[in-house]
Amino acid sequence: MRGTVRRSFLALTFVSAALSVCGCGGPNEPCPGVVEGATYEVEIHESTLKDSPAECHLGWGLDAGFTLLATVNETGDGGTCLAGRPDLSAGEDWTFEKQKGEPLSDRLFESSYEAQFRACESYISFSVSSSTGLPCFIDHKASSAECELRLELEPRGGSGCPVRCSTSLAVTVKRI
């Protein structure tokens, strides 16, 4: 009996600690900063991070100053909290169609898209999270946070397609 009570207490303590790191109220609450119906500006401010060869992000037009607009129209079960699954838009070179599916981790945003970059059809996996391990937190309208944008870019056909690659880019996320 004592061992069972102790294991139950330890499990409850672990879950409690995980929720406090995430900063959310529980598994059915949005992750910090996720507001359904809100639009966020995701601007690249450093395009040379970690595992990001220049031909990857530059070939796809992802240089410093490139901005995505992310409108959260739904959330998905991200584990300890609900990550935003935004609709994306970005200038005239890009179109995005969000795919069905659930985000797999506790992030500000996470989703996948069939996309068109110029004349290239592609598949994109998109997520925005903290680069420090703390929540990428946007607490109110017009506030911003430094975050990390992770992209998997896979050409599927068409002409002039850049290389297939994965990249991590430093971004500023601002709720507008």
Residue, then its C-alpha position, 0 to 999 in steps of 0.5 A: m500500500r505504501g509503495t503504491v501511494r508513493r508511486s502515485f504521489l511521484a507520478l502526480t508530482f511529475v505531471s504537476a512539474a510538466l504543467s508548470v514548465c509548459g505554463c498551461g492550466g492543463p491538457n485541455e488548455p491552449c499552450p501559453g500565447v495560443v489564442e484561437g482567432a488571433t493572428y501572429e507575425v513570424e519574422i525571420h531575424e537570423s537566417t543562419l542557425k545551427d544545421s541550416p546550410a545557406e542553399c536550404h533557407l535562401g533557396w526557399g526565399l527564407d532570408a532575414g526579414f521574411t515574414l509569415l502571417a499565422t492565424v490560429n483557427e484551431t488547436g490540437d492536442g499537443g500533450t501537456c497543452l494545446a498547440g496552435r494549428p495556424d493558417l499561413s500566408a506569406g507574400e506572392d511567392w507562397t500559398f499554403e494549404k493546411q493538412k489534417g492531423e494533430p500537433l505532436s508536441d507542446r509548441l506555440f504552433e505546429s502543423s503541416y502544409e501542402a505548399q506552392f513556392r513559385a512554380c514548385e509544389s512542396y510539403i512543409s512541416f512547420s513549428v514554432s517553439s522556444s529556443t531556450g526550453l522555456p515557453c515561447f510566450i506571447d502574453h497579450k496583443a502587440s507583445s512579442a517573443e524570440c522563438e525558433l522556427r523549424l521547417e522541413l521543406e520537401p519539393r514534390g514537383g513543378s519547376g525550379c524547386p530548391v533542395r529538400c532540407s530541414t532548417s531552424l531559424a531565429v524568429t520574432v513572433k508578434r501577436i497583431 
